[in-house]
Amino acid sequence: MPRKSATRAPIAPRPGEQGGFLSGLNPLETLVIAAIILVALGGALLVGKGLLLKSRVDAATATPAPLMLAELAR
């Protein structure tokens, strides 16, 4: 009796149907990919927030210099 292969055959879309982005994955693999994407998006948001805070600090510290020069010029 021939042994069955341990790999599973890919799920092919039906004729006339297009396969979706995650259509060939089982539910566990889909959840793992979704978790990875959420962590990556969260990291990108944290980087963006850090850059925004840094630009606000830079703008706050750069603004008083011209004001001080204007005060000294009076």
C-alpha positions as CSV (number, residue, x, y, z in Angstrom):
1,M,0.0,0.0,0.0
2,P,1.5,3.4,-1.0
3,R,2.1,5.9,1.8
4,K,0.3,9.3,1.6
5,S,2.4,12.4,1.4
6,A,2.6,14.5,4.5
7,T,2.2,17.7,2.6
8,R,-1.2,18.9,1.7
9,A,-2.3,19.9,-1.7
10,P,-2.9,23.6,-2.2
11,I,-6.5,24.7,-2.4
12,A,-7.3,25.7,-5.9
13,P,-10.1,28.2,-6.6
14,R,-13.1,26.9,-8.5
15,P,-13.3,27.6,-12.2
16,G,-14.5,31.1,-12.7
17,E,-13.6,32.1,-9.1
18,Q,-10.5,34.1,-8.1
19,G,-8.5,33.1,-5.1
20,G,-8.3,35.6,-2.3
21,F,-5.2,36.9,-0.6
22,L,-5.3,34.4,2.2
23,S,-7.5,31.8,0.5
24,G,-4.9,29.0,0.5
25,L,-4.2,29.2,4.3
26,N,-5.9,27.4,7.1
27,P,-7.5,29.4,9.9
28,L,-4.5,29.1,12.2
29,E,-2.1,30.4,9.6
30,T,-4.5,33.3,8.8
31,L,-4.5,34.3,12.5
32,V,-0.8,34.2,12.7
33,I,-0.4,36.4,9.7
34,A,-3.0,38.8,11.0
35,A,-1.2,39.0,14.4
36,I,2.1,39.7,12.6
37,I,0.5,42.5,10.5
38,L,-1.1,44.0,13.6
39,V,2.3,44.1,15.4
40,A,4.0,45.6,12.4
41,L,1.3,48.3,12.1
42,G,1.5,49.0,15.8
43,G,5.3,49.4,15.5
44,A,4.9,51.8,12.6
45,L,2.4,53.9,14.6
46,L,4.8,54.1,17.5
47,V,7.6,55.2,15.2
48,G,5.3,57.8,13.7
49,K,4.3,59.0,17.1
50,G,7.9,59.3,18.2
51,L,8.8,61.3,15.2
52,L,5.8,63.6,15.7
53,L,6.8,64.2,19.4
54,K,10.4,64.8,18.4
55,S,9.3,67.4,15.8
56,R,7.1,69.1,18.4
57,V,10.0,69.3,20.8
58,D,12.3,70.6,18.1
59,A,9.7,73.2,17.1
60,A,9.1,74.3,20.7
61,T,12.8,74.7,21.4
62,A,13.5,76.5,18.1
63,T,10.7,79.1,18.5
64,P,12.0,81.1,21.5
65,A,15.3,82.1,19.8
66,P,13.8,84.6,17.3
67,L,11.5,85.9,20.1
68,M,14.5,86.5,22.4
69,L,16.3,88.3,19.6
70,A,13.3,90.5,19.0
71,E,13.2,91.3,22.7
72,L,16.9,92.2,22.7
73,A,16.5,94.4,19.7
74,R,14.1,96.7,21.5
